[in-house]
Every structure is written in C-alpha cells, then in structure tokens.
Amino acid sequence: MTDAVTPQISIVVAGRNDDYGKDFRGRLFRSALHNAALFQAHGIRFEYVLAEWNPLPDRPLLSEEFVALVPGARAVVIPAEVHRAYSLNPQMPFHEMPAKNAALRRASGDCVIVTNADILFGEELVRRIAAGGFAVDTLYRAHRIDVSPDLDWEEMQRPANQLPSGEGVLPPPPYLGAGGDFCLASRKLWHSLRGFGEGIRFSTRAKDWQFFLSAMARGVGVEFIGDVYHLDHEGGFRNTGTAELNGETVHFGGMWDIEFGLPVMNSPGWGFDELPERPHRNDSRIVVLDGEDYFVSGERNWRDRELLPWVTHPPNVPDMDSAFLLHAICAAHRERRRIICKVKDGKLAVALAGFASVAFRFWVQIFCDWDWPSECGYYTRYRFSPEPETPREEDWILERQGGRLHLRSCGDRSEISVLPVRIPVDNPEFNPMLARRLLYAWLQLQDAGARKIAICGGGSHTKSLLRWGLPDSLELTSVVDSAAIASGQRPDADACLLSSASFETDMQNTCERHGVPNVVALYGGWPRDMWSAEGNTQAVEVVECLA
C-alpha cells in the first residue's frame, strides 16, 4: 500500500456509511476536499487514508466515492466480521480508535495526522505543517473551534460566528480537549506508541485522553501548533444530553476509568496488522481486511470482560465507595495515620489503586493484600504494600460491612468518622479522573496549611466537584467565575481552586493577570510521573527506540 513517492504526510480519518449525525458524507467530503486543497496550495506531498469500519451491507462503500473524489486518497475497509468479534457493546456499531489504528498502521507518510471526518484545518496550522521540522518524540495537537456547517470558510474564522465549544479560547491541558480531532506525529513515534488503546472494547469515550496520558507517562512531549474547525452536528458528544450520556444505550459507550493501567500499550499486532488484505474488486486503492478467520482469543475475552465491571459504574448510581476512599485518605494525611485495606473485589481495588498513586506522594501509607489475577496483564503493575505483620494501635482499618465502607481504629475497633459535615458528600457521579485530581488538590492544600479556599468556576463542573463534598479542614469562602475576577473581585481565601476541564487554561490566565495568589489547577497541574517508576523506565525505552 505504498506509492512510488513516499508522502510527507498521511492524513487518517475513520467513518462508516451510516449517515451518522445526519449528512456524515457531506461533512466528510467538505473537510477532506478543504484540507487536501490547502495541502496542495502549500506544496505538501500527502495521502488521505479513510478507515471504513463495519460498513452497512445494503449501501455502497463510502470508500469508493472517497478514493474517486479526494486527491491522494486510499481506503482500508474493516468488515463486519471483525466488528462482531471485537466489540463488547451491542449499542456501538462503530469503534473509532481501532478503525483509525487500522489506517494508521498502513499509512506510509513520514508523519501521520490522525483527525476526524468533520475537521477543517486552519490555514496557520497548514503553514506550520508545511514548514516541517517536527521532533521525532513529540505529539502535535491543534486547538478545536466548533462552527456551524451552514457557514462558509471565511465566516467560520470570525470569532463572533463560533459556537460555545468543549475548549476555551486557549488550548486545554495537553491531554484534555479534542485530542482525537487532530494529532500529528512521526510515523516512527506512532508505531513506538502502538496507536490508541484497543483493550477497552465496550466504550470509545476518552480514548484520546488515555493515549496522551500514556504517552506523557513515557516522557513524550505534547505541543499545540494551530487551530482546527469542527463542523457541528447532531448526535455528537457535545450535543448529547446528560441523561442520555449516562444511559446504557449511548452509541459511544459509557464512562470508564481511563487511567487504570497507565501507561497502556497495545500488542505488537495492533491495528489488525495480522489480518490479510485483499484489493477491492473495483479499485486497488481500497483494501479490505480479511475478517473471515478473525477472532479474539478466549484469554483476551476473559480479560476484557473481567475489566468491564472493574473500571465502569452503573449509570446514574452515585459512586459512594470512591467518595469514602477519597475522604478517608484525606483524613489519614491530616491525622498522620496508616490505612490497612481489606479489599475483596476488583472494582474497589481499581479505585483504591488510583487514589493510592496520589497518596504515596504525600507520605500516606496504604496497605492491602489484594493480588491482581495473573491473567490481567498490565493490572499487576499496581502492587499495594502488603499488610504489616504487626499493625499499630493507631492504624486505621478500612473494611466493608453491610454493603458500606467503614473506617475503624485498629486498637479499640471504634468507628472513625471521615465524611465531611459542612459540605457533605451528595451523590457524586462516577468520575475517577476528577476524584483523583480532587484528592491531589486537597492534599496539596493541607500540606500548605490552607484553611479558606475559593473555587473559580460556576458551571456544571463545579456542581459535580462539590458533590464529592469538601473536607471540613477547608472552608469554602466563595464560588466565582473568571469574569468576576477580571472585574476586580479577588477571592478572600488562602488559595483558589480552578474548576473546569475545558476552560482551565483560560481561568489560570485570568487569575495570573489579576494577581490571584496560590492558584491550584486540577488538570494542568497533574504530574507526568503519576504512574510509578515503571512509567519512567518505559520513557527511556521509547526515547531510545526513537533515537
């Protein structure tokens, strides 16, 4: 699947002939022809590779029209037999990241851009691509701007015409936002990182976030180089209501703990590399993967199905176990106690592993005799300290009784109260990423001796944050937004906690410009080395591989 002249850039997109979001075909061809024209105008040699996943048998392949209309186009078709064996969610007819991996694995450019079918590249971005000079060990992202598909190109670039987006005016922290909409890297780096995670086969949510977090844990840098424009449409994540987002029938799957097992890496056969290819009957620019004999091994089926209840949560059910763990560790840090955990199930072990990775950085000792099943592969990197042979009387014992978690004194078995009173736990939604960062922020504040805090951010993120409660050692003095700070309302507090994933960079910039002291960023302040020394070891291996 290589041309006579190797292209400088391969552009990879994925789709399906199913009219997703209404007029998927129109968005695909508008963006592909726009991007191809910009590349041609700047003299960039390129190929455009479409991955068509699980196409509907009663409709023409999208790939046929794609290679006919788009300059430099090729296509990879991943047939229904592969989808049926791979997917663990009957509500998901399309698996975006494995589809992109299939095209990425077969791309021939020196650099590869993985993007979406409804993304128009900005002109400044294309000028930067034409300039080249990309580092072999860096991932390059773009800032996403949402626009109405009814606008022409000139109108889209006017800020007044742009839609409220999942990103702010400034790019988000490097692993957040719409990373799946645009990522450029050397083909060597894509192959070293083995593409996007294929182990989660029941959801496609936040696989781009998982990819960037894994790469950063291995020492790979992330840099923003321009803007892309997203053609807004029905049925996308941004336009799906909260009730449906958290339901069981959503077509992109449910929430899951994207950080469990970091840094993740696919097997050497990632991107369905082991599948034979046959040329399409009408056009050699299209290859169809032979899925007749494709199957997922019994061992992997066991592993992936076992993982599902461990890293997910029933829709619309509060995550009270995680809330209790969060406050127990915060109290142990405050009181300088050790926690001995009597864990009996994988779901609680996953939650505990995430919190423990934060806690040990603040000298909170957590002991647990849980052993991950040997068949679990990467789970085994989360090894807890074994229970001490001689517990101390002042140690705390964490155990489940009557379906609820309790904390008791090791000495007299009296119950230890750790849940807050002033701002109590209030049915928190399952959100392990937020809960982990809350613990990190609270422990930083406790270490710094903070007593009064303000929260910057008055939207839905802050409502979700406060449902986890607030330790009684911290007093919430106010909730303000960036506009109030910009107008001169400096919070009366020891520290200001930023509460937004999408707009955190904008908020931090506003606080710095207006002299707000002791600003704590939930997401941008997340350390790269959060995934243990093993992450640092792998960082060296990747850099050596790329040298």
N, C-alpha and C positions, 0 to 999 in steps of 0.2 A: 504493500500500500504506500509506496514512496514515489514521488515524482522524480523526473530526471534531474531537476534543480531543487535542492533542499530549500524549503521555505524558511524565511527568517522566523515567522510567527505562525503557529497553528491556533486557530480560534475554535474552541469546543463549545457546543451547545447541546441541549437534550430536549426532546419533546415526544409527542405522541399524536396520532391522527384522530383526536377525540374532541376537538373544539373546546379545550379547557379554557375557562374564564370567558367564553364567547369569543369568537374570531381569533383563536390562537394562531391560525395560519396567517392572518393579516398582520398580527404583531411580529411573528417570526420573520416574515419576508420584509416588512418595513425596516426592522432593526438590522437584519443581515445585509440588505442592499445598502443601507445608510453606512454601516461600518465598512463594508467592502469598498464603497466609493471613497471614503476617507483614506483608507489604506492605499488605494491606487493613487490618489492625489498626492500622497506623501512618498510614493515610490517604495512602499514596503512589500516585499515578497511574502505572500501569505497563502494559507489554505483554510477553508472553513469546513469543519467536520461536525456533522449532525449525528447524534446518537438517538435512534428512534426505538423507544422501549415498549415492548408488549403492544405492537400495533393491532388495531381492530381489524379482523379478517375480512369484513364486508366493505371496507373502504380502501381506496388507493393508498399506497405508502406515501407519507409525507416526503420521504427521501427522494422519490422520483422527481417531484416538482422542485425540490430543493437543489439537486445537482443540475437541473436544467436551467434554473433561473439565477443562481448565486454564483458569482465568479469564484473560481478556485475551490469549488465545493466537492466534498466527498461525504459518504454516509456509512454508518455502522448500524445494522438492524439487530436488536436483541429480541429474539422471538418469544412468543407466549410460553413456550415450554420452559424457558429459563426463568421467566417471571413466576410461574406456578411453583417451581421448585424453590426459588429464592425467597419469595415473600412470606412473611409470617403475619400479615394483616390483610384479611379479605376485603377491607374497605379501601385499600390502596392499589389502584391499577398501575400506578407509575412510581418508580423508585428513582428519584432524580440523581442522587450521587453515584450509585452503581452504574447508571447509564452514562454519566459523564466520565467515570473511570474507564468504561469500555472504549470510549473515543480517545480519552487522554492516553491510554496505553498504546493506542495505534497511531497517535499523532506523530508527525515527522519533523516539525519545526524545531529550530534551535531553542526557542522559547515557546511556551504554550499559555494561552489565555483561556481560562475556564470562565464562561459567562452564562447568562440566561437568554432565552429566546426573545425577550421583550426589553432588552437593554440597548440603548443607543450610546455610543461612545462620544464623549466630548472632544472638541477639536484640540484643546490644550493637551488632553490625555494622548491623543494620537500623535501630536508633535513630540511629546515625551517618548512615546514608543519608537518613533522614527529615529530619535537621537540615539537610542540604544544605550550601551554601557551598563547593563543590568548585572548586579552582583550574582554570582552563582549560588550563594547561600542565603538569598533574601526573597521573601514573598512580597509582591507589589499589589496593593489594593487600590480601589477607587471609592470615592465618596458618592453615595447614591442620592439622586434627586427624583422624587415622584412627580410625574406630569400626566395630564390628560391626553389620551391618544387622539383627541379631536384637534389638538393644536398642531401647527406646522413647526418645523425645526427652529425657525427664528423666534417664534412665540414661546417655545419651551424654555429658552435660555433666559427669559425675563423673570426675575425673582417674583414679581407680582403674580405671575401665572402659575407658579409652582405650588404643589399640594403639600399640606402638612405631612411630614414623612416619618419613617422609622429612624431617621438620623437627623441630627441638628444641623446648624449652619457649619460647624466644624466637624471633621471626621470623629467618629466614636473611638473608644479604646480599641487597640489593634485587633482584638479577637471578636469584637461585637459588631452589630450592624449587619449590613447585607454583604458579607464576605463572599457568599456564593454567587453574587451578581457579577463580580469581576475579581479575578485573581490571576496575576501573571507571574510566572517563574521559569527558570531554565528547565528544559526537559530533564536535565540531569537531577535537579532538585525534586521535581515531581516524582521521578522514579525512585529516588532515595527515600522519599516520604511515603511512597506507595499509595498516593491518592487519598481520597476521602474514605472514612471508615465504612467497611462493609459488614461489620459484625452485628450491628443493630438492624434487624430486618423487619421490624414492626413499626417504625416511625422514620420520617425523614427530617424531623424538626432539629434545627441547630446542629446539623452535621458539619456545617461550615465552621461554626464556633468551635466544635470539638477538634476539627482539623487544625485551626490556627492555634488553639491552646496546646495541642500535641506538638506542633512544630516549634512553638515558643519554648516549650519544656525541653526541647532538644537543642536549644540555642540558636534557632533560626530567627532572623530579624523580620519585621513586618514594616512596610513603608507605604504611605499613601502618595499617589502620583497624579491625581486628577479627578474629574467628575464623570459619572455616567448618569443617564436619564432613563428612568423606568416608566414604561407605559402602563399606567394604572388599569386594573381590570377587576371584574367580579371574581369571587371565589378565592382570591389570594389571602395570605395570612393577615395582611393589614386590614382587609375588608371583611373579615370573618368575625362575627360577634363572639363575645366572651363565652356565652353558654355553649355555642357550637364548638368553639376552640377546645373546650374542656370535655366535650362529649366523646362517645365511643365510635361515632361514625364519621368523624372528620377525615377527609381524604389524604391528609399529610401525616396522620398518626398523632399519638398523644405525647405529652411531655415525658421526659426521662432524664436521668442524671447523666448529663453529657460528660462529666468529669471523672466518672468512675472508670478506673483502669488507665488513666492517662500516664504517660503518653502511649496512645494506641498505635498499632501498625498492622496493616493487612498482611496476609500470607504472600509469598512470592508469586503466586498465581493471580494476584489482584487484577481487576479489570477484565475478568473472564479470559485471561490470556491462554488458558488451556483449551479453549473451545476452537475447533477447526473453523475456518472461514470458507465460504463459497461465494463466488460472484453472483450478484443479482442477475436474473435471466435476461434482463433488457439493458443493463448498464453496468459496466465493470467498475464504475466509480462508487458503486454501492456494494458493500459486502454484508452478507447475512451470516451471523454466528450459528453454527450447527448445534441446536439445543436438544436434538433427539435423545442423546445419551447423557445430558447434563443432569446431575443430581447433587444434592447437598448431603454430605456424609452423615451417618447416624450419630456419630460423636459430636459433630458441629450442631446438628439439630438439637441434641440434648443440651449442649452448652448454651445455645442462643435462646432456646425456650426456657431454660432454667433462669437465665438472666432477666427475662421479661418482668416477672413479679418482683425481682430484687431492686430494679432501677426505675420502676414506674410506681404509680399510686392510683387507686380507684378514682375515677373522675368525680369532681365536686365533693370529695371527702377530705376534711381537714387533716393536715399532717401533724398530729399531736405528738407522736413519738419524736420527730425531729425537733419540735419546739421544746420538748422536755430536755433532750440531749443538749440543745443549744444553751439553755439557761443553767443546766447542771454544770457544764464545763465553765461557763462564765462565773458561776458561784465558786467552783473549785479554784479557779485562778484568783479570785478575790480573797478566799479564805486559806489559800495555800494548802489545799488538800489533794490527795491522790484518789483516783476513781478506779475501782475494780468492777468491771462489767461482766455480768452473767448473761451473755448473748446466746440466744437459742435459734435464731433464724437469719437467713442471708439478707433479708431486707433491712433489718436493724443493723447488721454488720456493715452493709454498704453505707448507711447513713453515718454510723459511728466512724468508719474509715475516713470519710470526708471531713468530719469535724476534728478527728484526731490529727489529720495532716496540718491543721491550723494550730491546734492546741499545743503540740510539742514545741512550736516556735516560741511559745510564751511560758515554757517550762511547766506546763500542766502534764502530769504523768497519768497516763491511762493504761490500764492493764486489762487483758482479755485473753481467754484461752480458745477463742474461736479459731478454727482452721478452715481455710477455703478448700473446697474439694480439689483434688489434684487435676481433675479433668477441666477445671475452669481456666487454665492457661494463664492469662495476664492477671487474674484476680490475686494470684499468690504474691504479687509484689506488695500487697497491703498486709504486712505482717504486724500484728499487735505485740506489745511486750507481754510475755506470759505472766500469769498471776504470781505475785510474790509468795514464797513458801511461808513466810511469817508476816501476815498483814499487821499493820499498826492499828491501835485502837481508834486513832483519829481518822483513818481512811474511811472513804465512803463506798458503799456497795450499791451498784445500780442493778436492779432486777425487775422483772415483770411479775405483777401479782394482780389477779382479777382482770386481766386484759390491759392494765395500765402500767406504765413505768413508775417505779418508786426509787427514791434515794434514801439509804439508811446508814446510820453510823455503824461502823464495824464493831465498836466497843459494846454499846448497850442496845443496838438494833433499833434505836429510836429513829423516826422519820425525819428527814431533813427537808425543809421547805425551801424550794428554789424558784418557784414560779413567781413572777412579779405581781404586785398589788396595784400600784399607781396606774400603770398602763399594762393591763393584763393581756395574756395570750387570748386571741379572739379568732378562732377557726382559721388558722393560716392555710393558704393554698400550698399545694406541693410545689416547691421551687427550691431545690437543693442548692443551685448556684447562688441565689440571693441569701439563703440561710447561712451558707458557708462564709460569704463575704460580710454578713452581719456579725458573725462571731469574730472574724478578724478585726473588724472595726471596733467592736465593743472592747476586745482585749487591748487594742492599741490605746483606746481612751482610758481604760482602767490603769494601764501602765503609766500613762501620762498624768494621772491624778485628776482627770477632768470630772467635774461634778454637774455642770449645766451645759446642755448641748442644744443647738438649733438644727433643724432639718431644712435644707434647701430643696424644694420640690413639692408642689402642692397637688400633684396629679394622682393617677391610679397607682403608680409605683409606690408612692408614699403610703397610700392606704394599704397596699399589700405588705409593705415593710412593717407598719405598725401592728398588723395582725399577729406578728410574731412576738408582740409585747416588747417592753423595754426594761432592762434590769433596773431595780429600784435604786441602785447606786448612781444612776444617771437621771437627771431631771431634764425633761423636755421643756424648754422655755418658749419656743415658737416654731411654727412652720411657715417659711417664707418662700417666695419664688424669685427668680433671677431679676424680674422687673422691679420688685421691691428693693432688692439690694442695689440695683443700678440707680434707683431714685434716692439712695442715701440711707435706707433703713438697715443699719448694721445690727445684726442679732446680738442680744445681750446673753452671751454664752461663752464658755471656755473653748468650745470647738463647734464647727459647723459640718454636719454630715450631708454629703450630696446624695440625693435620692432620685436617680434616673439612670437607666441603662443607655437610652438613646441620646440624651442631651447632657450627659455628664461633662463632656469636654466644654460645651458652651457654658455650663454653670461654673465650672472651675475657672474659666477665663474671666467671667464676670466677677467672681469673688476676688480673684487676684487683682483685677483692675481697680476694685473699690476697697482694697485693703482689709478684707475679712481675714482674720488670723486663724490658724490651726484648722485648715480645711481638710477633711477626711474624705477621700474618694473611694466609693465602694468597689468600683470596677477597674478604673485606671490604675489604682494602687495595688492591684493584685500581683503578688510576686511571681516571677517566672520559675522559681525553684520550688514551687509548692508541691511538686510531685516526687520528692525524695531524691536521694543521691543517685538513684538509678537514672533519673532524667538527665543529670549532669554527665554521667558516663555515656549515655546514648548521644548526647550532644557532641561529645568528642568523636564518637564513631561516625556520625553524619558528616561533620566537618572534614574528617579525614577522607571519607568516601568521595566528597565533592572536590577535594584538592586536586 
